Amino acid sequence: MNDVIKKCEEKGYKITKAGLYQAGQKYGFLKKPDGQHSWDFDQKKFLEWLDKATEEIPEGWLTLNEASKILNVSLPQMYLLVKDENSGARHIGSGKGVLYVDPKRIEEVIKERKAKHQYMWEDENGAN
């Protein structure tokens, strides 16, 4: 277990033994077979988990909360915007992680939505 914690620290991820056991059980890289006292360790699953846990946030990307304040959009509206396939929103971090967005892409999604929902007024001659 000390080697596993050391590997985490090498990647800049600090975790306690208790936290590692909990994460290992949750994400499947540590299993305790029935009736046995030792743990089975799945290195491949551990490394996948560690890569996800230590993933870098792309430059300029913001959490939904931060982006909602900068773009002057409510947080519930932000959750609707990130459902758009063009939003590019990503969960970064271990487990479900934190949802991050590129504010420039979200601005484009907002523009597209406004254009789709804009009413086309007819002029006096009946043209749009």
C-alpha positions as CSV (number, residue, x, y, z in Angstrom):
1,M,0.0,0.0,0.0
2,N,2.9,2.4,0.7
3,D,4.1,2.0,-2.9
4,V,0.6,2.9,-4.2
5,I,0.5,6.0,-2.0
6,K,4.0,6.9,-3.2
7,K,2.8,6.5,-6.8
8,C,-0.1,8.9,-6.1
9,E,2.4,11.4,-4.5
10,E,4.6,11.2,-7.6
11,K,1.7,12.4,-9.7
12,G,0.9,15.2,-7.2
13,Y,-2.1,13.5,-5.7
14,K,-2.1,13.4,-1.9
15,I,-4.2,10.7,-0.3
16,T,-4.3,8.8,3.0
17,K,-4.3,5.0,3.3
18,A,-7.9,5.2,4.4
19,G,-8.8,7.4,1.4
20,L,-7.0,5.0,-0.9
21,Y,-8.8,2.0,0.4
22,Q,-12.1,3.8,0.0
23,A,-11.3,4.9,-3.5
24,G,-10.0,1.5,-4.4
25,Q,-13.2,-0.2,-3.4
26,K,-15.4,2.4,-5.1
27,Y,-13.5,2.4,-8.4
28,G,-12.6,-1.3,-8.4
29,F,-8.8,-1.3,-8.1
30,L,-8.9,-2.9,-4.6
31,K,-11.0,-5.9,-3.9
32,K,-11.0,-8.2,-0.8
33,P,-12.0,-11.7,-1.9
34,D,-14.5,-13.5,0.4
35,G,-12.8,-15.3,3.3
36,Q,-9.3,-13.8,2.6
37,H,-7.3,-11.3,4.6
38,S,-5.4,-9.8,1.7
39,W,-6.5,-7.4,-0.9
40,D,-6.4,-7.9,-4.7
41,F,-4.9,-4.9,-6.5
42,D,-5.8,-4.1,-10.1
43,Q,-2.9,-2.0,-11.4
44,K,-4.6,-1.1,-14.7
45,K,-7.8,0.2,-13.0
46,F,-5.6,2.1,-10.4
47,L,-3.6,3.9,-13.1
48,E,-6.8,4.8,-15.0
49,W,-8.3,6.2,-11.7
50,L,-5.1,8.1,-10.9
51,D,-4.9,9.6,-14.4
52,K,-8.5,10.8,-14.1
53,A,-7.9,12.1,-10.5
54,T,-4.8,14.1,-11.7
55,E,-6.1,15.4,-15.0
56,E,-5.1,19.0,-15.7
57,I,-7.8,21.6,-16.2
58,P,-7.4,23.1,-19.7
59,E,-6.2,26.7,-19.7
60,G,-9.1,29.2,-19.5
61,W,-11.7,26.6,-18.5
62,L,-14.0,27.4,-15.6
63,T,-16.3,25.6,-13.3
64,L,-20.0,26.1,-14.0
65,N,-20.3,28.4,-11.1
66,E,-17.4,30.6,-12.2
67,A,-18.7,30.6,-15.8
68,S,-22.2,31.6,-14.8
69,K,-20.9,34.7,-13.0
70,I,-18.7,35.8,-15.8
71,L,-21.3,35.2,-18.5
72,N,-24.1,36.6,-16.4
73,V,-26.2,33.4,-16.7
74,S,-27.9,31.7,-13.8
75,L,-26.5,28.4,-12.6
76,P,-29.6,26.4,-13.6
77,Q,-29.4,27.9,-17.1
78,M,-25.7,26.9,-17.2
79,Y,-26.7,23.3,-16.5
80,L,-29.1,23.5,-19.5
81,L,-26.5,25.0,-21.7
82,V,-23.9,22.3,-21.0
83,K,-26.4,19.6,-22.2
84,D,-25.9,21.0,-25.7
85,E,-23.5,18.7,-27.6
86,N,-21.5,21.7,-28.7
87,S,-20.7,22.9,-25.2
88,G,-17.8,20.6,-24.8
89,A,-18.3,20.5,-21.0
90,R,-16.2,17.8,-19.2
91,H,-16.0,16.3,-15.7
92,I,-12.4,16.6,-14.5
93,G,-11.1,14.9,-11.5
94,S,-11.7,11.6,-9.7
95,G,-15.1,10.0,-9.6
96,K,-17.7,12.2,-11.2
97,G,-15.3,15.1,-10.9
98,V,-16.1,18.8,-11.3
99,L,-17.8,20.0,-14.4
100,Y,-15.7,22.5,-16.4
101,V,-16.5,24.5,-19.5
102,D,-14.7,26.7,-22.0
103,P,-16.5,30.0,-21.6
104,K,-16.0,30.8,-25.3
105,R,-17.8,27.7,-26.4
106,I,-20.6,28.4,-24.0
107,E,-21.0,31.9,-25.4
108,E,-21.4,30.3,-28.9
109,V,-24.0,28.0,-27.5
110,I,-25.9,31.0,-26.1
111,K,-25.7,32.8,-29.4
112,E,-27.0,29.7,-31.3
113,R,-29.9,29.3,-28.8
114,K,-30.8,33.0,-29.1
115,A,-30.8,32.8,-32.9
116,K,-33.1,29.6,-32.8
117,H,-35.6,31.2,-30.5
118,Q,-35.7,34.7,-32.0
119,Y,-39.1,35.6,-33.5
120,M,-39.1,36.7,-37.1
121,W,-41.3,39.8,-37.3
122,E,-43.0,40.6,-40.6
123,D,-42.7,44.1,-41.9
124,E,-45.6,46.1,-43.3
125,N,-45.3,44.3,-46.7
126,G,-45.5,40.9,-45.1
127,A,-41.8,40.0,-45.6
128,N,-39.5,38.8,-42.8
